[in-house]
Amino acid sequence: MKTLARSALLSIFAVTAVQAAPFMAIGDGAELFATGALGVRSDDNIFLAKDATSDVIFNVDPGLELTFGKDAQVKGSLTLVDSISRYSDNSDLNTNLFSTNFVSSYEDGKLKLGFNAGYQETNQNTVDVRAPGGGALIRRNALSAGVTAESEVSEITSVAAGFSYTKTDYKRAGFGDSEDYTIPLNFYYKWTPKVDLSLGYRYRAYQTQIGQDSTDHFYNVGARGEFTPKLTGQVQVGWTQRQLTASGNENLVGLDANLTYAISPKTSLQLRAANAPDSSPSGAQQKNFSLGGTLSTNISDQWSVNAGLSYRGITYVGTATSAERTDDYVEGTVGATYVVNQYIRVAATYAYRSNTSKISSSDFTNNVFSLSANIRY
């Protein structure tokens, strides 16, 4: 393992000296790129458990990217990645995971269309997906697809609709396979040349093998566009009704906001806020309030740095056998990226995660240091 560690570290730095090969042209407007990443990370709590287990993990992620439609009305990309992970001390966690994603769009000035489809194999825990007491990573596969459409009705009005689908299959007992359907509908009115007001409705149906199926109705009003010369984004506020198959309904104020504030030409602050019901993969009903921000700045043409902080209040809805409780989950990151040339960049990141709960076994802290070299040519 020491030999593997030395080789991986040498590869990360040596790759910056490689001369990138030119891309391959495939017909008119289509290009094929070879992509890859070499990475190493030190993780002091790989299972996100109260009693932490640490390890050093090495990653090699070769892939391909096909882009098409440059400067055309129809454009898109297809990516394929094979992620190889090797653990220094817990070799039984070694994995070889595949992911692919297809994205395409069409725009002619009055009509906008979008389509996406993807498949993702995952073997990584989150605050929602982890085994009681630790000791395991939760393996799962997710298939997703979606379509969006927006059409101009008049010079000052437009309508938008969409459909998204996600199917998640878990490979460990105690977690329920699920299917998630979402249909958003929005009507936009141009209030100013740069700001649209919106009236919207979002339908969501969640079906699971563990716990209760649910149906959500989010009625909302909002706005999008350039609110000031420095502030842009979209905000939707309203009321969410959740209907459960067995134990009745849950109602709460709904919120979905994404804003970007340009502090300077090289520095921006991204703000996010949301409030919505959800279901955990282990069958628990949740009410989630989240708030976060990410600060990014370009120090020079080659160096950029970023820092982020987010909070999520996870309220587990009470049942006949348990009282309602709220867990406080906090995540912070700092990172730096160095662009060697148009084909190679090197990144270093530190991430901190913490979950505090009335159930002590659900508490954890996590520190992760990572270094990676990313290639696209």
N, C-alpha and C positions, 0 to 999 in steps of 0.2 A: 504493500500500500504506500510506503514511503517513496518507492520508485514512481508509482502512479502520480503521487502528489507533486513530485519534482517535475515530472514530464508535463503535467497539466499546467503548472505555473510557468514553465519555460515556454510552452506553446502559446499561452496568453500574450506574453510579451514579444515573442519572436514573430507572431503573426502580423504585428504592426509593420514589419519590414518587408512583407511580401508585396510584390507588385500585382495589383488587381488586374485580372483579365477583363477584356471588354465584354459587354453583354452580347447575347446572341439575338439577332433580328429574325422574327418568324413572320413573314408576310408584311403587309402594310399596317403600321401602327402597333404591332405586337412585339414584345421583347421578353426574353427569358433570362432570369437572373439566378445565379447560385447564391444561396444565403447560408449562414452558419454562425454559431456562437460557441465560444469556449468559456466556461465559467467555473468558479469555485466559491463556495459560501460556507461560513461558519455559523451554525445554528445551535443555540443553547437550549432549545426546547422543541424538538422536531415534531412531537405529538401534540403540542399545545395543551399540556396536562399540568396539574398542580405539582406533581413530582416530575421534575424536568429530566429529559434525556438529551444529551448534546451529541453532535456529530459534525464532521466536515464532509461536504457533498461536492462532487465534481460532475459537471454537465458538459455534454457535447451535443449540439443541436444542428445537424445538417438539414438543409431544406432547399426548396425551389420556389421561385415566384414568377408567375406569368402575368404580365400587364398588357392590356390592349385598349385601343380607342383613344390614344393620345390626341388631343385637340379635336376630338370628334364628339358628336352628341351622345353616342353610346360608348361608355368606357367602363373598365373594371379590372379586377385582379383575382388571381387564384394562387393561394399559398399552400405549401405542403411542408410539414416539419416533422422530423423524427427526433424525439428528445430522449437522450440516454443519460441516466443518472446513476452514479456509483457512490455508495456510502462507505466511509472509511471504517467505521466500527460496526454498523448494522447492515451487513451485506445482504441480509434477507429482504431488505427494502429496495434493493436495486431494481430499476425498471427501464423499460424501453417503450415509450409512449408515442402515439401518433396523433397529429392534429392537422386539420385542413380547413380552409375558409375561402369562400367565394363571395365577392362583392361586385355589384354592377349598378350603374345608374344611367338614366336618360334625362335630358333636359333640352327643351326647345324654346324656352322663354315663357310659355304659358302652361306647360305641363312638365311636372317633375315625377320621375319614377325611380324607385330603388328596390333592389333585391339582394338578399344575403342568405347564405346557407353555410353551415359549418358542422364539424364533428371534432370533439375534444375528449381525449383520454387524460384523466387526472388521478394523481396519487399523492395529494397534498391536503392536509387538514386546514379547516377554517374555524372561526368561532362557532359556527352553526354545525359543522361537520367534523366531529371528533368522537372517538370511542370513550365511554365512561371509564375513568381511571387511567387512560392513556394506553401506551403499549402497542398501538396500531395506527397505520395510515389508512384512510378510507379511500379505496379504489372505486372509481365511477367513470361512466362514459356519458357524454351529453351530445345530443343531436339537436340542431336548431335551424330554423329557417324563418324568413320574414319578407314582407313586401310592403312598400309605402307608395302612396300616390298623392300628389297635390295638383289641383287644376285651378286656373284663374277663371272666375265666373264673370267678373267685370273688372274695370280699372281699379276698384277699391275693395273687392271681395275675392276670396278664394276658399276652397274646401279641401280638406285633407283626410285621408283614411289609411288604415294599415292593418296588417295581420301578422302576428308572430307566434311561433310554436317552439317549445323546448321539451324534449323528452330526456329524462335523466335515469340511467340504470345504475344501481349501486351493487357492488360486488361483495358486500358484507352484511350479515344479518343485523337487524336493528335499525336499518335505514330503508325507507320506502321508495321504490321506483315511482316516478311522478311524470305527469304531462301537464304543461302549462300553455294555455291559449290566451292571447291578448288582442283586443280589437280597439284601437283608438279612433275617434272621430272628432274633427275640429273644424270650426268655421272661423275664418279670419276676416277682420275689417281693418282697412288701412286708415289708422287714426291720423298719422302724420306720414310724410314721405319715407321715414325711416323706422316707424313703429307700427306694428299690427296689434290690435286687440283680438282676443280669442274667446270663443265659447265652445266648450268641449265636453266629451263623455268618453270614458274608457271602461271597457268590459274586460274582465279577466276571469277565466275558469281554471281552477287548479284541482287536479285529480291525483290521488296518492293511494298507495297500498297500505300505508300506516297512518292512522289518524283520520281526520275528516276531510272530505272534499269541500271546496268552497267556491263561491261566486262573488266577485267584487264589482261594484258599480261606483265609479269616480266621476262625479259631476263637478265641473270646474270652469272658472273664468281665468283669463291670464293676459299676458302680453309678451311680445318677442320683438327683437330688432336692436337698433342702436339707440339706447335710452339717453345717453350723453355721448359726446365725442370720445370718451374713454370707457364707457360702460356698455357692454353688449350681452345678449343672451336671451333666455326665455324663462318665464315664471308662470306656473299654474297653481291656483289655490281653489279649494272647494270642499266637498263633503264626500266621504267614502262610506258605502254601506257594504258590509260583508255578510253573506248568507251562508250558514254552515248546514251540513246535511243532518246533523243530529242535535246540536245544543243551542240552536237559535242564531241570533244576529249580533254583529259587532259594528258600531258606528264610531267614526272619528274624523277630525279635520284632516283633509288631504292636502299635501304640499309636494310640489316637484319643481325645483328651481336649479338652473345652471347659468352662472354669470361669469363674465370675464372683465376684469378691470385692468386697463393698460396704464401702469404706473409711469412708464417711460417707453420710448421706442424699443428698448431691449428687455424690459422687465414687465411681467404680467402676473396678475393674481386671479386664479380660478376659484370660484366659490360654488359650493353645492349644498343643497338642503332638501330633505324629503321627509315625509311622514305618511306611512302606509301600513296596512296589515300584511301579514305573511304567514307561512307555515314552515316549520323546520322539517328537515328530512326525517327526523325521529318522531314526527307526529304532533309536536307542540304548536299551539296557536300563538302568534306573536303580534305585537304592535311595535313598529320600528320608527324611531325618530333619529335622523342622522344629519350631521352638520360637519362640513369640512372645507378646507382650503389648501391650495397648492401655489407656492410662489416660485416662479421660474425666471431666470435672467441669463442673458448671453454676455459673458464677460468680454469675450473676443470672438473672432471668427472660428476659433478652435475650441474654446472652453465655454461650458455652460454649467450652471448649478441649479439645484432645485431643493425645495423643502416643503413638506406637507404635514398637515395635522388634521385628524378627523375624529369625531365622536359619534358613537351609536348607542342609543338607549334602547335595549331590547326588553320589552315588557312581555313576559309570558303570562297569557291569560289564565286566570284561575279556573280550576275544575273542582269536581266533587271531592277529589283526593288531594288537591294541592292549592295553596293560596297564590294569588297573583304576586309576581315579583318582577323587579326591573334589574337587569344586569347592565353595567356600564363598561362598554368596550371602547378603548382608545388605541389609535394607531398613528405613529409618527414616522416620517422618513426624511432623510437628507441624502443628497447624491450629487455627483459631479460626472460630467461626460467630456471626454477629449476626442475631438474629431481629427484623426490622423490624415485622412484625405476623404474624397467623396465615396470611397468604398469601405473604409475601416473606421470604427470608433470604439473607444475603450470607456467603460463606465464602472464607477465604484459607488456602492449604496450601503447605507445603514438603515435598518428598520427596527422599530420598537413596537411591540403589541402588548396590551394588558387587558384582562377581563376581570372585573370585580363583581361578585355575586353574593347573595344571601346564603346560597348553597356553597360552602367552602370548597367542595370538590370541583366546582366549576371555575374557580380562580386560576389564573395563570399569568405569567409574564414571559416575553419572548424577545430575544435580541438576535438579529441576523446581520452579519457583515458579508457582503458579496463583491466580487470583482469579475468582470466579464469583458471579452472582446467580441464585437459583432461585425460580421463581414457581409457585404452585398456587392456582387460584381457579375 
